[in-house]
């Protein structure tokens, strides 16, 4: 809906290029068991607010930010060929968040790069 990423705000039109050809299709959040939300529920804000949103997602807090992250991660995992399709990517992303593996990896990267909490 006018955004530059896959969104739980509405349907997203995708142009997939693979195997020397291309396919255009539309995905909706509902197709992956996610809720459609109003755009206002995904607004970020100042850097500290956005950092807290990211931390909440990694800590397993449910809500519209988590669902948007799941859909985008699912698409990225599919594009990176770590999943056979977007649904599989969403499932992998959900497992990474729910198991704590995503938060654990973030902490390792943060330590490695000497980033502040």
N, C-alpha and C positions, 0 to 999 in steps of 0.2 A: 504493500500500500504506500508506495512512494519512498520506501526506505532502501538503503543500499545493502541490506543483508536479509537473510531469511528471517521471518518474523512470525510471532504468535499473534500479531495484530490482525492478520487476515491471510488471504491466499498470497502465495509468492510464485511468480512465474520464473521458471528456471530454464536456461539454455545449457544443455549438457553436450559437451564435445568429447567424443570418444571413438576410437576405432576408425578414424578417417571420416566420420560423419557427425551429425548433430541432431539432437532431439530437443524439442521444447515441450515442457509440461508444467503443470501447476501443482503445488503442494499446499496443504492446509494443516494447521496444527492438530486439528481433530483426527487427521489420518494417522497420527502417531500417538494418540491418546493424550494429547496436550490440550490445554484450554485456550480459547481465543480471548484476548484481553484488549481493553482500550489502550491506545497509544500512551495516554497519560500515565498508565501504570508501569511503563518501562522507562520513564524519564530518569536520568541520572542526577546530575548536579555538579557540585564542586568535587575536586579530586578526592577529598576525604570521604565524601558520601559514596562516590563510585568505588573506592577501595573497600568500604564497608559492605557494599552490595556484593562485590567479588568474594569477600570473606564469608558472607552469609551463604552464598551459593556453595562454596567449598565446605562449609560446616553443615550442609544438608538442610538448610532452612527452605521449606516449601514456599512457593509463590510464583508470581509471574516472571521474575528475573531468572529463577532456576529453570523454568520451562523454556524461556527464550534461549538460555544457554544450552539446554539439552538439544533443542532443535538445531542450533547453529553448530554445535559440536558434532551432532549426528551427520550433518551435511559434510563437515570437514573430514570426518572419519571415512565417509563414503568416497569423497573426492580423493582422499589419500590412499584409497584402496585397502583400508583397515577393516572395512565392513562391506558386505555384498550389496547393500542398499541403504537408503537413508534410515529406514526403520531399524536395521541392524546397528547402524551408527548411533542412533538415539538410545538403543538398549545398552550398547557399550558405554556410552557417556553416563547413563543412569547408574550402571554398575560401578563405574569409577568414582562417582560422587557418593553413592550409598555405602560403598565399602570403605571410604576414607582414602582410597589410593590417590585421588586427585589432590586432596589436601596435603597428603604426605609428599607427593611430588613437588607441589608448590613450596613446601617448607624446605625441601632439599635444594631446589633452585634458588630460593631466597638466601639460604645459607651460602651456597656456592657463589652467588653474585654479591653477597654482603648487603642485601637490601634491608631497609628498616622494616619493622613489623608493620 
